[in-house]
Amino acid sequence: MELLKQRINEEGLVLNNRVLKVDSFLNHQIDPGLFQAIGKEIADRYRDAGIQRIVTIEASGIALALMAALELNVPLVFARKKKSILMVDDVYHSVVYSYTKEENYDITISKKFLPAGEKVLIIDDFLASGEAAMGLAKLVQDAGDTVVGMAIAIEKSFQPGRERLEKAGYRVESLVRIKEFKDDRCVFVED
């Protein structure tokens, strides 16, 4: 997706050739026009897949997933990273490791918001090791649903996430794929 790639080039900051910071437009401050375009692109890629629900993880995935859910006219549910005292019903849960936060999260989704027998699309902002996506897939499968695919805004293709997800049998659609960080800049897979 050229628009997203352009924003990464203009505003993204690569820190120590390790982490891409995109908080000015993707995961702290949100550019609604960009998110609308991302939602449409994701929806276009999965429009014929029969998706009945979208699942993401809080917090950065929510706005992306919401825009795709609007385009596809399906409900969106997000996994919480911390169980709320208001979450008194049964939940599906999984443990995921956050690469950027360097800690484990016990993610949960209330069973009443993930009914069995649906086709589900998983959406997230980044794909690195595949931990979040695999954890979300576990929740979806525990509910008796089918993961139709994974939609990712930015993929770090030099990390094992895509290979891990594809090896598990999942369709992965990334809007931008980064081949490497070089001299604190992004080198994209297509370059």
N, C-alpha and C positions, 0 to 999 in steps of 0.2 A: 504494500500500500504506500504509494509515493508520498501522500500527504503526511502520514505518520513518520516515514523515513526523513522527510524534510524537517519536521519539527525536532526529531532527535538530533539531526545535524546542526540545527540552529540553536537549540536550547538545552539539549542533553549534556550532562557533564559526566565524563568517564573518570572515576577516581581510582588512582593507582593501578590502572589497567585491570581492574577487578570488578567494579560495580558501576552500573549506569544509573545516574540520578536524573529522573525526569519529573521531578516534583512540581515544576512550573507549569505543566500542562496535563499530566496524566495521573499522578497519585498523591497529590496534596492540593494543589490548585487544579481545577478542572476546566478545560476549554469545552463548553457545550457544543460548539460547532464541530470540533474535532471528534467528540464522542458520538455525535449524531452520525457522522460519516463512518466511524468505526462500527457502530451498531448496524448500519445498513450493509457494510461490507461483510460482516459476520453473518447477518441474516441471508444475504445473497448466496453465500457459500453453503449454507445449510437449509435453504428454503424448501428443497424437495425431500428433506430427510424425515419429515413427519414428526418434528419435535413438538412435545407437549408441555415441556417444562425446562427452565434453565436453572442451573445450580452454579453458584460461585462461593467464594470465601470472603469474609469481611477483611479489610474494609476496601482495599483498592479495586477489587473485582466488581463491586456492586454497581457503580455508575456505568461501567462498560456493559455489564450484563443487562442492566435496565434498558439501555438503548437498543440492544438486540432483542430483548423481550418485547419492547414496544413494536419493533419492526415485524416480529413474528406473531404478535398478539398472543403470547403465552405467559403464564405466571413465572415469576422469578423467586427463588428461595436462596438464602445465603446461609452458609455454615458459620456459626459463631465460634470465635477463638476462646471465649470464656463463657462458661455456663452462667446464665442469669438466674437470680433467685425467682424470677417470674417463670422460668422454664421448669415447670413442675411435672410435666407429662413425660412420657417415654421419649427417648431420643436415640438416634443413631449416632455413633461416635467413632472417631478415628484419630490417630496421633500423626501429626506432620511436623517435620523440621523446617524452620524458616532459615534460608540461607542468609538473608540480609539481617535478620534479628539474632541469628545464631542461638535459637532456642526452640524447644518443642512446644507445640500447641495441641491440646485435646479439643479437636473441632467437633461440633455437634449440630444436628438438625433435628427439630421436632418431628416425630413420626407422622403427625397429622398434616405436615406440609410437604410430605414426600410419599404420596400414595403409590402403591404397587402397580406394576403393569404399564408404566409410561416410558416413552422415549425421551431421554434427557440429554441436553447439551451442557457441557461444562465449559465455563469461561473464566479466564484469569488474565491479569495484566502481564505477568512475566512467566516464562518457562526457563528454568535452569536445570535443576536436578530432577524435576518431575514429582517432588514430594507432595506439593499441594494438590496437583492433579490426581495423583494416585490415591491420596487420602479422600478426595471428593468422590472419586470413582468407587471406592470402597463403600462410602455412605449410600451412593445411588444403588449399587448392587445389593447391599444389605436390605434395602427397601424393596427389592424385587423388581427394580427397573432396569432398563437397558441404556448404557452410555452410547449415544449415537456418534459422539465425537467430542473433541476438545478444541476450543477456539482461544487463541492466545494473541495478545496484542504484540508483545515483543519476546522473541525467542533468542536465547543465548545458545546458538547452535554448537558452540565449542564445549558445552557442558552436556552431560548424558541424558537430559530430560526427554528429548524427542525419541531417541533410540529406546529408552526404557518404556515409553508409552506405546510406541509402535510395536515393540516386542510383545507387549501385553495385548496387542490386537486393536488398539484405538486409532481412529482417524484423527490426525493432528493438522489443524489449519492455523498457521501463524501469519499475522499480517506483515510483520517485519522479522527477518532472520539475520542475526549478527554472527558473522563468521569468527571475528576476533576483535579484541581491543588492541590497538597498536598506537603507540605514542599518544595515549589518552584520547583516542578517537575511535569511532566505530567503523569497522570494515564489514560491509553487508555481504551476505551469501551471494547475491547476484553480481556483485562487483568483481 
